[in-house]
Amino acid sequence: MSHHLGYAPGESKPEGAPANHRNGKGAKTVLTDVGALRVDVPRDREGSFDPQIIGKHEQRFTGFDDKIIAMYARGMTVREIQGFLAEM
């Protein structure tokens, strides 16, 4: 959300930035390989924010564990994987 809006939470809005700003979070339940998972998805006023990992209106998130294992198998450390997921 910070990248989408152009400023971090708690910071003042940069000059010339659009009037769009944070508008709380919406909860949704995603079905994974191991069961249901509750996810809080941030919202913006204009509704233009599109989540990268689990998109809008998606209810299934299969293969997440396989993707993590594949990154680890390619030589990424656990810290690098955590950083990648936090960045996404």
C-alpha positions in Angstrom: 0.0 0.0 0.0 2.9 2.4 0.8 4.3 1.9 -2.7 0.8 2.3 -4.3 0.1 5.6 -2.5 3.7 6.9 -2.4 4.1 7.4 1.3 4.3 5.2 4.4 1.6 5.1 7.1 1.9 8.0 9.6 3.9 10.2 7.1 2.4 13.3 5.6 1.2 13.1 2.0 3.7 14.4 -0.5 2.8 17.5 -2.4 1.2 16.8 -5.8 0.1 13.4 -4.7 -3.5 12.3 -5.6 -6.2 12.7 -3.0 -6.3 8.9 -2.6 -5.4 7.6 0.9 -5.7 4.5 3.2 -9.2 3.4 4.2 -8.7 0.5 6.6 -8.6 -3.2 5.9 -11.1 -5.7 4.7 -11.0 -9.3 5.9 -11.4 -12.3 3.6 -11.0 -16.0 4.0 -8.7 -17.8 1.5 -8.7 -21.5 1.0 -5.2 -23.1 1.0 -3.8 -26.6 0.8 -3.9 -26.9 4.6 -7.2 -25.2 5.3 -8.9 -21.8 5.5 -6.8 -18.7 6.3 -8.1 -15.3 7.3 -6.3 -12.4 5.5 -6.6 -8.7 6.2 -6.4 -6.8 2.9 -5.7 -3.1 3.0 -8.1 -0.7 1.2 -7.8 2.7 -0.3 -10.5 5.4 -0.9 -10.5 5.1 -4.7 -10.5 1.3 -4.7 -7.5 1.3 -7.1 -5.2 -0.9 -4.9 -4.7 -4.4 -6.4 -3.1 -6.9 -4.0 -0.1 -8.7 -5.6 0.0 -12.1 -3.9 -3.7 -12.8 -3.5 -5.7 -10.8 -6.0 -9.1 -9.2 -5.6 -11.9 -11.7 -5.5 -9.5 -14.7 -5.3 -10.6 -17.3 -2.8 -8.1 -20.1 -3.4 -4.4 -19.9 -2.8 -3.0 -23.3 -3.7 0.7 -24.1 -4.1 2.0 -21.4 -1.7 4.1 -24.0 0.2 5.5 -25.4 -3.1 6.6 -21.9 -4.1 8.4 -21.3 -0.8 10.1 -24.7 -1.1 11.1 -23.9 -4.7 12.7 -20.6 -3.6 14.6 -22.4 -0.8 15.8 -25.1 -3.2 17.1 -22.4 -5.6 19.4 -21.2 -2.8 17.5 -18.4 -1.2 17.9 -18.1 2.5 15.0 -18.0 4.9 15.7 -14.3 5.5 15.7 -13.6 1.8 12.4 -15.4 1.3 10.9 -13.4 4.2 12.2 -10.2 2.7 10.7 -11.1 -0.7 7.3 -11.9 0.8 7.3 -8.7 2.8 8.2 -6.7 -0.3 5.4 -8.3 -2.3 
